Amino acid sequence: MNKLVKYILFVFAGLIALLILLLLFTRTAMFRHIVKEQVVKMANRELGGKVEIDRLEGNFFSHLSVQGFFCRFGSDRYSSGF
């Protein structure tokens, strides 16, 4: 087989493997924690308040559940029961 074809197949197989690993990583608690922290940071900046999320559950492809959502504006505190 030509070296160029082998190289292209090797790169393609590596990209597929990397994609599979990335999809598996999105199902971990570490990934959900990273996403939660980024969402809280962005919401705090955009809303001008303080947003808290206790926990994210589920996966990002079929369903996602937010546990313990709180939002503070000044001395007012709002919570959601979802």
Residue pairs with C-beta under 8 A, 6 or more apart in sequence:
25 31
26 59
26 60
26 61
27 59
32 55
32 56
32 57
35 56
35 60
36 53
36 55
36 56
39 51
39 53
40 51
40 52
40 53
43 51
43 71
44 50
44 51
47 71
47 73
48 73
49 71
49 72
49 73
49 74
50 71
50 72
51 69
51 70
51 71
51 72
52 68
52 69
52 70
52 71
52 72
53 66
53 67
53 68
53 69
53 70
54 67
54 68
54 69
55 66
55 67
55 68
56 64
56 65
56 66
56 67
57 64
57 65
57 67
58 64
58 65
65 82
66 80
66 82
68 79
69 79
69 80
69 82
70 77
70 78
70 79
70 80
71 77
71 78
71 79
72 78
